[in-house]
Amino acid sequence: MTASKTAVLVLDSSDPEHLAHFYAALLDGTVQPSGEDHALLLISGAGGTVLGIHHNSGHAPPSWPRPDDSQQSHVWIVVAPDALDEAEREAISLGARPLAAERNGTRADRRTDVRRYMDPAGHTFVLAPARGLPT
């Protein structure tokens, strides 16, 4: 018999409440403390996503892009293909900063289909279409 386990991606932030509310709004979710640990906030997204935001007063935003072009940990947010532009508008209105676009011209309207942003604390995240999601 094995112990029951789950995994949650946790992002550090010097202002965890602000960052937690950013992701809760972006994921149409809620924010709550993780049990007795008020230094860790958990975002439960409408689609079942759980993301943690941990208080770290010494948090320094990650550098992107890295000189060696290596991938860093980042949040990959999938949306229905026809909702990508709407998700992008939502992210930017909530405080996301556009960083880069990949695969330019792959859509019929010549827009890119993978879009990279920086959240208010400097972590990168991607909005990308997921085939097979309901529209």
Phi and psi in radians as a Rosetta constraint file:
Dihedral C 1 N 2 CA 2 C 2 CIRCULARHARMONIC -1.895 0.35
Dihedral N 2 CA 2 C 2 N 3 CIRCULARHARMONIC 2.695 0.35
Dihedral C 2 N 3 CA 3 C 3 CIRCULARHARMONIC -1.232 0.35
Dihedral N 3 CA 3 C 3 N 4 CIRCULARHARMONIC 2.504 0.35
Dihedral C 3 N 4 CA 4 C 4 CIRCULARHARMONIC -1.202 0.35
Dihedral N 4 CA 4 C 4 N 5 CIRCULARHARMONIC 2.357 0.35
Dihedral C 4 N 5 CA 5 C 5 CIRCULARHARMONIC -2.409 0.35
Dihedral N 5 CA 5 C 5 N 6 CIRCULARHARMONIC 2.755 0.35
Dihedral C 5 N 6 CA 6 C 6 CIRCULARHARMONIC -2.568 0.35
Dihedral N 6 CA 6 C 6 N 7 CIRCULARHARMONIC 2.850 0.35
Dihedral C 6 N 7 CA 7 C 7 CIRCULARHARMONIC -2.219 0.35
Dihedral N 7 CA 7 C 7 N 8 CIRCULARHARMONIC 2.488 0.35
Dihedral C 7 N 8 CA 8 C 8 CIRCULARHARMONIC -2.363 0.35
Dihedral N 8 CA 8 C 8 N 9 CIRCULARHARMONIC 2.253 0.35
Dihedral C 8 N 9 CA 9 C 9 CIRCULARHARMONIC -1.287 0.35
Dihedral N 9 CA 9 C 9 N 10 CIRCULARHARMONIC 2.245 0.35
Dihedral C 9 N 10 CA 10 C 10 CIRCULARHARMONIC -2.073 0.35
Dihedral N 10 CA 10 C 10 N 11 CIRCULARHARMONIC 2.265 0.35
Dihedral C 10 N 11 CA 11 C 11 CIRCULARHARMONIC -1.869 0.35
Dihedral N 11 CA 11 C 11 N 12 CIRCULARHARMONIC 2.409 0.35
Dihedral C 11 N 12 CA 12 C 12 CIRCULARHARMONIC -1.460 0.35
Dihedral N 12 CA 12 C 12 N 13 CIRCULARHARMONIC 2.635 0.35
Dihedral C 12 N 13 CA 13 C 13 CIRCULARHARMONIC -2.783 0.35
Dihedral N 13 CA 13 C 13 N 14 CIRCULARHARMONIC 2.485 0.35
Dihedral C 13 N 14 CA 14 C 14 CIRCULARHARMONIC -1.363 0.35
Dihedral N 14 CA 14 C 14 N 15 CIRCULARHARMONIC -0.288 0.35
Dihedral C 14 N 15 CA 15 C 15 CIRCULARHARMONIC -2.264 0.35
Dihedral N 15 CA 15 C 15 N 16 CIRCULARHARMONIC 1.287 0.35
Dihedral C 15 N 16 CA 16 C 16 CIRCULARHARMONIC -1.110 0.35
Dihedral N 16 CA 16 C 16 N 17 CIRCULARHARMONIC -0.594 0.35
Dihedral C 16 N 17 CA 17 C 17 CIRCULARHARMONIC -1.121 0.35
Dihedral N 17 CA 17 C 17 N 18 CIRCULARHARMONIC -0.759 0.35
Dihedral C 17 N 18 CA 18 C 18 CIRCULARHARMONIC -1.074 0.35
Dihedral N 18 CA 18 C 18 N 19 CIRCULARHARMONIC -0.818 0.35
Dihedral C 18 N 19 CA 19 C 19 CIRCULARHARMONIC -1.176 0.35
Dihedral N 19 CA 19 C 19 N 20 CIRCULARHARMONIC -0.684 0.35
Dihedral C 19 N 20 CA 20 C 20 CIRCULARHARMONIC -1.085 0.35
Dihedral N 20 CA 20 C 20 N 21 CIRCULARHARMONIC -0.723 0.35
Dihedral C 20 N 21 CA 21 C 21 CIRCULARHARMONIC -1.225 0.35
Dihedral N 21 CA 21 C 21 N 22 CIRCULARHARMONIC -0.555 0.35
Dihedral C 21 N 22 CA 22 C 22 CIRCULARHARMONIC -1.024 0.35
Dihedral N 22 CA 22 C 22 N 23 CIRCULARHARMONIC -0.930 0.35
Dihedral C 22 N 23 CA 23 C 23 CIRCULARHARMONIC -1.207 0.35
Dihedral N 23 CA 23 C 23 N 24 CIRCULARHARMONIC -0.600 0.35
Dihedral C 23 N 24 CA 24 C 24 CIRCULARHARMONIC -1.092 0.35
Dihedral N 24 CA 24 C 24 N 25 CIRCULARHARMONIC -0.748 0.35
Dihedral C 24 N 25 CA 25 C 25 CIRCULARHARMONIC -1.168 0.35
Dihedral N 25 CA 25 C 25 N 26 CIRCULARHARMONIC -0.730 0.35
Dihedral C 25 N 26 CA 26 C 26 CIRCULARHARMONIC -1.153 0.35
Dihedral N 26 CA 26 C 26 N 27 CIRCULARHARMONIC -0.638 0.35
Dihedral C 26 N 27 CA 27 C 27 CIRCULARHARMONIC -1.706 0.35
Dihedral N 27 CA 27 C 27 N 28 CIRCULARHARMONIC 0.136 0.35
Dihedral C 27 N 28 CA 28 C 28 CIRCULARHARMONIC 0.926 0.35
Dihedral N 28 CA 28 C 28 N 29 CIRCULARHARMONIC 0.897 0.35
Dihedral C 28 N 29 CA 29 C 29 CIRCULARHARMONIC -2.209 0.35
Dihedral N 29 CA 29 C 29 N 30 CIRCULARHARMONIC -2.881 0.35
Dihedral C 29 N 30 CA 30 C 30 CIRCULARHARMONIC -2.191 0.35
Dihedral N 30 CA 30 C 30 N 31 CIRCULARHARMONIC 2.813 0.35
Dihedral C 30 N 31 CA 31 C 31 CIRCULARHARMONIC -2.096 0.35
Dihedral N 31 CA 31 C 31 N 32 CIRCULARHARMONIC 2.371 0.35
Dihedral C 31 N 32 CA 32 C 32 CIRCULARHARMONIC -2.654 0.35
Dihedral N 32 CA 32 C 32 N 33 CIRCULARHARMONIC 2.657 0.35
Dihedral C 32 N 33 CA 33 C 33 CIRCULARHARMONIC -1.140 0.35
Dihedral N 33 CA 33 C 33 N 34 CIRCULARHARMONIC 2.682 0.35
Dihedral C 33 N 34 CA 34 C 34 CIRCULARHARMONIC -1.532 0.35
Dihedral N 34 CA 34 C 34 N 35 CIRCULARHARMONIC 1.598 0.35
Dihedral C 34 N 35 CA 35 C 35 CIRCULARHARMONIC 1.003 0.35
Dihedral N 35 CA 35 C 35 N 36 CIRCULARHARMONIC -2.257 0.35
Dihedral C 35 N 36 CA 36 C 36 CIRCULARHARMONIC -1.442 0.35
Dihedral N 36 CA 36 C 36 N 37 CIRCULARHARMONIC -0.210 0.35
Dihedral C 36 N 37 CA 37 C 37 CIRCULARHARMONIC -1.495 0.35
Dihedral N 37 CA 37 C 37 N 38 CIRCULARHARMONIC 1.613 0.35
Dihedral C 37 N 38 CA 38 C 38 CIRCULARHARMONIC -1.371 0.35
Dihedral N 38 CA 38 C 38 N 39 CIRCULARHARMONIC -0.031 0.35
Dihedral C 38 N 39 CA 39 C 39 CIRCULARHARMONIC -1.439 0.35
Dihedral N 39 CA 39 C 39 N 40 CIRCULARHARMONIC -0.188 0.35
Dihedral C 39 N 40 CA 40 C 40 CIRCULARHARMONIC -2.099 0.35
Dihedral N 40 CA 40 C 40 N 41 CIRCULARHARMONIC 2.092 0.35
Dihedral C 40 N 41 CA 41 C 41 CIRCULARHARMONIC -1.837 0.35
Dihedral N 41 CA 41 C 41 N 42 CIRCULARHARMONIC 2.442 0.35
Dihedral C 41 N 42 CA 42 C 42 CIRCULARHARMONIC -1.958 0.35
Dihedral N 42 CA 42 C 42 N 43 CIRCULARHARMONIC 2.274 0.35
Dihedral C 42 N 43 CA 43 C 43 CIRCULARHARMONIC -1.776 0.35
Dihedral N 43 CA 43 C 43 N 44 CIRCULARHARMONIC 2.178 0.35
Dihedral C 43 N 44 CA 44 C 44 CIRCULARHARMONIC -1.896 0.35
Dihedral N 44 CA 44 C 44 N 45 CIRCULARHARMONIC 1.919 0.35
Dihedral C 44 N 45 CA 45 C 45 CIRCULARHARMONIC -1.388 0.35
Dihedral N 45 CA 45 C 45 N 46 CIRCULARHARMONIC 2.754 0.35
Dihedral C 45 N 46 CA 46 C 46 CIRCULARHARMONIC -1.047 0.35
Dihedral N 46 CA 46 C 46 N 47 CIRCULARHARMONIC -0.526 0.35
Dihedral C 46 N 47 CA 47 C 47 CIRCULARHARMONIC -1.549 0.35
Dihedral N 47 CA 47 C 47 N 48 CIRCULARHARMONIC 0.175 0.35
Dihedral C 47 N 48 CA 48 C 48 CIRCULARHARMONIC 1.715 0.35
Dihedral N 48 CA 48 C 48 N 49 CIRCULARHARMONIC -0.043 0.35
Dihedral C 48 N 49 CA 49 C 49 CIRCULARHARMONIC -1.197 0.35
Dihedral N 49 CA 49 C 49 N 50 CIRCULARHARMONIC 2.433 0.35
Dihedral C 49 N 50 CA 50 C 50 CIRCULARHARMONIC -2.180 0.35
Dihedral N 50 CA 50 C 50 N 51 CIRCULARHARMONIC 2.240 0.35
Dihedral C 50 N 51 CA 51 C 51 CIRCULARHARMONIC -2.333 0.35
Dihedral N 51 CA 51 C 51 N 52 CIRCULARHARMONIC 2.415 0.35
Dihedral C 51 N 52 CA 52 C 52 CIRCULARHARMONIC -1.881 0.35
Dihedral N 52 CA 52 C 52 N 53 CIRCULARHARMONIC 2.552 0.35
Dihedral C 52 N 53 CA 53 C 53 CIRCULARHARMONIC -2.197 0.35
Dihedral N 53 CA 53 C 53 N 54 CIRCULARHARMONIC 2.119 0.35
Dihedral C 53 N 54 CA 54 C 54 CIRCULARHARMONIC -1.943 0.35
Dihedral N 54 CA 54 C 54 N 55 CIRCULARHARMONIC 2.363 0.35
Dihedral C 54 N 55 CA 55 C 55 CIRCULARHARMONIC -1.248 0.35
Dihedral N 55 CA 55 C 55 N 56 CIRCULARHARMONIC 2.216 0.35
Dihedral C 55 N 56 CA 56 C 56 CIRCULARHARMONIC -2.508 0.35
Dihedral N 56 CA 56 C 56 N 57 CIRCULARHARMONIC 1.768 0.35
Dihedral C 56 N 57 CA 57 C 57 CIRCULARHARMONIC -1.096 0.35
Dihedral N 57 CA 57 C 57 N 58 CIRCULARHARMONIC -0.374 0.35
Dihedral C 57 N 58 CA 58 C 58 CIRCULARHARMONIC -1.701 0.35
Dihedral N 58 CA 58 C 58 N 59 CIRCULARHARMONIC 0.276 0.35
Dihedral C 58 N 59 CA 59 C 59 CIRCULARHARMONIC -1.030 0.35
Dihedral N 59 CA 59 C 59 N 60 CIRCULARHARMONIC 2.288 0.35
Dihedral C 59 N 60 CA 60 C 60 CIRCULARHARMONIC -2.059 0.35
Dihedral N 60 CA 60 C 60 N 61 CIRCULARHARMONIC 2.276 0.35
Dihedral C 60 N 61 CA 61 C 61 CIRCULARHARMONIC -0.998 0.35
Dihedral N 61 CA 61 C 61 N 62 CIRCULARHARMONIC 2.508 0.35
Dihedral C 61 N 62 CA 62 C 62 CIRCULARHARMONIC -1.143 0.35
Dihedral N 62 CA 62 C 62 N 63 CIRCULARHARMONIC 2.712 0.35
Dihedral C 62 N 63 CA 63 C 63 CIRCULARHARMONIC -1.573 0.35
Dihedral N 63 CA 63 C 63 N 64 CIRCULARHARMONIC 2.403 0.35
Dihedral C 63 N 64 CA 64 C 64 CIRCULARHARMONIC -2.637 0.35
Dihedral N 64 CA 64 C 64 N 65 CIRCULARHARMONIC 2.384 0.35
Dihedral C 64 N 65 CA 65 C 65 CIRCULARHARMONIC -1.357 0.35
Dihedral N 65 CA 65 C 65 N 66 CIRCULARHARMONIC 2.734 0.35
Dihedral C 65 N 66 CA 66 C 66 CIRCULARHARMONIC -1.415 0.35
Dihedral N 66 CA 66 C 66 N 67 CIRCULARHARMONIC 2.582 0.35
Dihedral C 66 N 67 CA 67 C 67 CIRCULARHARMONIC -1.042 0.35
Dihedral N 67 CA 67 C 67 N 68 CIRCULARHARMONIC -0.553 0.35
Dihedral C 67 N 68 CA 68 C 68 CIRCULARHARMONIC -1.507 0.35
Dihedral N 68 CA 68 C 68 N 69 CIRCULARHARMONIC 0.112 0.35
Dihedral C 68 N 69 CA 69 C 69 CIRCULARHARMONIC 1.068 0.35
Dihedral N 69 CA 69 C 69 N 70 CIRCULARHARMONIC 0.471 0.35
Dihedral C 69 N 70 CA 70 C 70 CIRCULARHARMONIC -1.503 0.35
Dihedral N 70 CA 70 C 70 N 71 CIRCULARHARMONIC 2.679 0.35
Dihedral C 70 N 71 CA 71 C 71 CIRCULARHARMONIC -1.278 0.35
Dihedral N 71 CA 71 C 71 N 72 CIRCULARHARMONIC 2.535 0.35
Dihedral C 71 N 72 CA 72 C 72 CIRCULARHARMONIC -2.000 0.35
Dihedral N 72 CA 72 C 72 N 73 CIRCULARHARMONIC 2.862 0.35
Dihedral C 72 N 73 CA 73 C 73 CIRCULARHARMONIC -1.033 0.35
Dihedral N 73 CA 73 C 73 N 74 CIRCULARHARMONIC 2.410 0.35
Dihedral C 73 N 74 CA 74 C 74 CIRCULARHARMONIC -2.720 0.35
Dihedral N 74 CA 74 C 74 N 75 CIRCULARHARMONIC 2.793 0.35
Dihedral C 74 N 75 CA 75 C 75 CIRCULARHARMONIC -1.565 0.35
Dihedral N 75 CA 75 C 75 N 76 CIRCULARHARMONIC 2.261 0.35
Dihedral C 75 N 76 CA 76 C 76 CIRCULARHARMONIC -1.881 0.35
Dihedral N 76 CA 76 C 76 N 77 CIRCULARHARMONIC 1.959 0.35
Dihedral C 76 N 77 CA 77 C 77 CIRCULARHARMONIC -1.846 0.35
Dihedral N 77 CA 77 C 77 N 78 CIRCULARHARMONIC 2.064 0.35
Dihedral C 77 N 78 CA 78 C 78 CIRCULARHARMONIC -1.702 0.35
Dihedral N 78 CA 78 C 78 N 79 CIRCULARHARMONIC 2.467 0.35
Dihedral C 78 N 79 CA 79 C 79 CIRCULARHARMONIC -2.348 0.35
Dihedral N 79 CA 79 C 79 N 80 CIRCULARHARMONIC 2.812 0.35
Dihedral C 79 N 80 CA 80 C 80 CIRCULARHARMONIC -1.047 0.35
Dihedral N 80 CA 80 C 80 N 81 CIRCULARHARMONIC 2.464 0.35
Dihedral C 80 N 81 CA 81 C 81 CIRCULARHARMONIC -0.924 0.35
Dihedral N 81 CA 81 C 81 N 82 CIRCULARHARMONIC -0.665 0.35
Dihedral C 81 N 82 CA 82 C 82 CIRCULARHARMONIC -1.454 0.35
Dihedral N 82 CA 82 C 82 N 83 CIRCULARHARMONIC 0.022 0.35
Dihedral C 82 N 83 CA 83 C 83 CIRCULARHARMONIC -1.891 0.35
Dihedral N 83 CA 83 C 83 N 84 CIRCULARHARMONIC 0.098 0.35
Dihedral C 83 N 84 CA 84 C 84 CIRCULARHARMONIC -1.071 0.35
Dihedral N 84 CA 84 C 84 N 85 CIRCULARHARMONIC -0.807 0.35
Dihedral C 84 N 85 CA 85 C 85 CIRCULARHARMONIC -1.103 0.35
Dihedral N 85 CA 85 C 85 N 86 CIRCULARHARMONIC -0.712 0.35
Dihedral C 85 N 86 CA 86 C 86 CIRCULARHARMONIC -1.118 0.35
Dihedral N 86 CA 86 C 86 N 87 CIRCULARHARMONIC -0.757 0.35
Dihedral C 86 N 87 CA 87 C 87 CIRCULARHARMONIC -1.092 0.35
Dihedral N 87 CA 87 C 87 N 88 CIRCULARHARMONIC -0.654 0.35
Dihedral C 87 N 88 CA 88 C 88 CIRCULARHARMONIC -1.116 0.35
Dihedral N 88 CA 88 C 88 N 89 CIRCULARHARMONIC -0.786 0.35
Dihedral C 88 N 89 CA 89 C 89 CIRCULARHARMONIC -1.066 0.35
Dihedral N 89 CA 89 C 89 N 90 CIRCULARHARMONIC -0.736 0.35
Dihedral C 89 N 90 CA 90 C 90 CIRCULARHARMONIC -1.065 0.35
Dihedral N 90 CA 90 C 90 N 91 CIRCULARHARMONIC -0.835 0.35
Dihedral C 90 N 91 CA 91 C 91 CIRCULARHARMONIC -1.034 0.35
Dihedral N 91 CA 91 C 91 N 92 CIRCULARHARMONIC -0.803 0.35
Dihedral C 91 N 92 CA 92 C 92 CIRCULARHARMONIC -1.173 0.35
Dihedral N 92 CA 92 C 92 N 93 CIRCULARHARMONIC -0.685 0.35
Dihedral C 92 N 93 CA 93 C 93 CIRCULARHARMONIC -1.159 0.35
Dihedral N 93 CA 93 C 93 N 94 CIRCULARHARMONIC -0.421 0.35
Dihedral C 93 N 94 CA 94 C 94 CIRCULARHARMONIC -1.511 0.35
Dihedral N 94 CA 94 C 94 N 95 CIRCULARHARMONIC -0.131 0.35
Dihedral C 94 N 95 CA 95 C 95 CIRCULARHARMONIC 2.048 0.35
Dihedral N 95 CA 95 C 95 N 96 CIRCULARHARMONIC 0.073 0.35
Dihedral C 95 N 96 CA 96 C 96 CIRCULARHARMONIC -1.215 0.35
Dihedral N 96 CA 96 C 96 N 97 CIRCULARHARMONIC 2.555 0.35
Dihedral C 96 N 97 CA 97 C 97 CIRCULARHARMONIC -1.970 0.35
Dihedral N 97 CA 97 C 97 N 98 CIRCULARHARMONIC 2.130 0.35
Dihedral C 97 N 98 CA 98 C 98 CIRCULARHARMONIC -1.085 0.35
Dihedral N 98 CA 98 C 98 N 99 CIRCULARHARMONIC 2.419 0.35
Dihedral C 98 N 99 CA 99 C 99 CIRCULARHARMONIC -2.004 0.35
Dihedral N 99 CA 99 C 99 N 100 CIRCULARHARMONIC -0.878 0.35
Dihedral C 99 N 100 CA 100 C 100 CIRCULARHARMONIC -2.769 0.35
Dihedral N 100 CA 100 C 100 N 101 CIRCULARHARMONIC 2.789 0.35
Dihedral C 100 N 101 CA 101 C 101 CIRCULARHARMONIC -2.188 0.35
Dihedral N 101 CA 101 C 101 N 102 CIRCULARHARMONIC 2.481 0.35
Dihedral C 101 N 102 CA 102 C 102 CIRCULARHARMONIC -2.110 0.35
Dihedral N 102 CA 102 C 102 N 103 CIRCULARHARMONIC 2.732 0.35
Dihedral C 102 N 103 CA 103 C 103 CIRCULARHARMONIC 1.036 0.35
Dihedral N 103 CA 103 C 103 N 104 CIRCULARHARMONIC 0.769 0.35
Dihedral C 103 N 104 CA 104 C 104 CIRCULARHARMONIC -0.933 0.35
Dihedral N 104 CA 104 C 104 N 105 CIRCULARHARMONIC 2.441 0.35
Dihedral C 104 N 105 CA 105 C 105 CIRCULARHARMONIC 1.409 0.35
Dihedral N 105 CA 105 C 105 N 106 CIRCULARHARMONIC 0.160 0.35
Dihedral C 105 N 106 CA 106 C 106 CIRCULARHARMONIC -1.433 0.35
Dihedral N 106 CA 106 C 106 N 107 CIRCULARHARMONIC -0.293 0.35
Dihedral C 106 N 107 CA 107 C 107 CIRCULARHARMONIC -1.660 0.35
Dihedral N 107 CA 107 C 107 N 108 CIRCULARHARMONIC 2.780 0.35
Dihedral C 107 N 108 CA 108 C 108 CIRCULARHARMONIC -1.027 0.35
Dihedral N 108 CA 108 C 108 N 109 CIRCULARHARMONIC -0.568 0.35
Dihedral C 108 N 109 CA 109 C 109 CIRCULARHARMONIC -1.533 0.35
Dihedral N 109 CA 109 C 109 N 110 CIRCULARHARMONIC 0.195 0.35
Dihedral C 109 N 110 CA 110 C 110 CIRCULARHARMONIC 1.240 0.35
Dihedral N 110 CA 110 C 110 N 111 CIRCULARHARMONIC 0.111 0.35
Dihedral C 110 N 111 CA 111 C 111 CIRCULARHARMONIC -1.417 0.35
Dihedral N 111 CA 111 C 111 N 112 CIRCULARHARMONIC 2.814 0.35
Dihedral C 111 N 112 CA 112 C 112 CIRCULARHARMONIC -1.367 0.35
Dihedral N 112 CA 112 C 112 N 113 CIRCULARHARMONIC 2.719 0.35
Dihedral C 112 N 113 CA 113 C 113 CIRCULARHARMONIC -1.927 0.35
Dihedral N 113 CA 113 C 113 N 114 CIRCULARHARMONIC 0.047 0.35
Dihedral C 113 N 114 CA 114 C 114 CIRCULARHARMONIC -2.303 0.35
Dihedral N 114 CA 114 C 114 N 115 CIRCULARHARMONIC 2.098 0.35
Dihedral C 114 N 115 CA 115 C 115 CIRCULARHARMONIC -2.189 0.35
Dihedral N 115 CA 115 C 115 N 116 CIRCULARHARMONIC 2.270 0.35
Dihedral C 115 N 116 CA 116 C 116 CIRCULARHARMONIC -1.898 0.35
Dihedral N 116 CA 116 C 116 N 117 CIRCULARHARMONIC 2.421 0.35
Dihedral C 116 N 117 CA 117 C 117 CIRCULARHARMONIC -2.364 0.35
Dihedral N 117 CA 117 C 117 N 118 CIRCULARHARMONIC 2.939 0.35
Dihedral C 117 N 118 CA 118 C 118 CIRCULARHARMONIC -2.021 0.35
Dihedral N 118 CA 118 C 118 N 119 CIRCULARHARMONIC 2.282 0.35
Dihedral C 118 N 119 CA 119 C 119 CIRCULARHARMONIC -1.350 0.35
Dihedral N 119 CA 119 C 119 N 120 CIRCULARHARMONIC 3.045 0.35
Dihedral C 119 N 120 CA 120 C 120 CIRCULARHARMONIC -1.023 0.35
Dihedral N 120 CA 120 C 120 N 121 CIRCULARHARMONIC -0.378 0.35
Dihedral C 120 N 121 CA 121 C 121 CIRCULARHARMONIC -1.694 0.35
Dihedral N 121 CA 121 C 121 N 122 CIRCULARHARMONIC 0.006 0.35
Dihedral C 121 N 122 CA 122 C 122 CIRCULARHARMONIC 1.705 0.35
Dihedral N 122 CA 122 C 122 N 123 CIRCULARHARMONIC 0.039 0.35
Dihedral C 122 N 123 CA 123 C 123 CIRCULARHARMONIC -1.372 0.35
Dihedral N 123 CA 123 C 123 N 124 CIRCULARHARMONIC 2.526 0.35
Dihedral C 123 N 124 CA 124 C 124 CIRCULARHARMONIC -1.524 0.35
Dihedral N 124 CA 124 C 124 N 125 CIRCULARHARMONIC 2.572 0.35
Dihedral C 124 N 125 CA 125 C 125 CIRCULARHARMONIC -2.533 0.35
Dihedral N 125 CA 125 C 125 N 126 CIRCULARHARMONIC 2.783 0.35
Dihedral C 125 N 126 CA 126 C 126 CIRCULARHARMONIC -2.144 0.35
Dihedral N 126 CA 126 C 126 N 127 CIRCULARHARMONIC 2.436 0.35
Dihedral C 126 N 127 CA 127 C 127 CIRCULARHARMONIC -1.842 0.35
Dihedral N 127 CA 127 C 127 N 128 CIRCULARHARMONIC 2.214 0.35
Dihedral C 127 N 128 CA 128 C 128 CIRCULARHARMONIC -2.568 0.35
Dihedral N 128 CA 128 C 128 N 129 CIRCULARHARMONIC 2.574 0.35
Dihedral C 128 N 129 CA 129 C 129 CIRCULARHARMONIC -1.302 0.35
Dihedral N 129 CA 129 C 129 N 130 CIRCULARHARMONIC 2.500 0.35
Dihedral C 129 N 130 CA 130 C 130 CIRCULARHARMONIC -2.003 0.35
Dihedral N 130 CA 130 C 130 N 131 CIRCULARHARMONIC 2.073 0.35
Dihedral C 130 N 131 CA 131 C 131 CIRCULARHARMONIC -1.139 0.35
Dihedral N 131 CA 131 C 131 N 132 CIRCULARHARMONIC 2.434 0.35
Dihedral C 131 N 132 CA 132 C 132 CIRCULARHARMONIC 1.632 0.35
Dihedral N 132 CA 132 C 132 N 133 CIRCULARHARMONIC -0.097 0.35
Dihedral C 132 N 133 CA 133 C 133 CIRCULARHARMONIC -1.333 0.35
Dihedral N 133 CA 133 C 133 N 134 CIRCULARHARMONIC 2.562 0.35
Dihedral C 133 N 134 CA 134 C 134 CIRCULARHARMONIC -1.157 0.35
Dihedral N 134 CA 134 C 134 N 135 CIRCULARHARMONIC 2.513 0.35
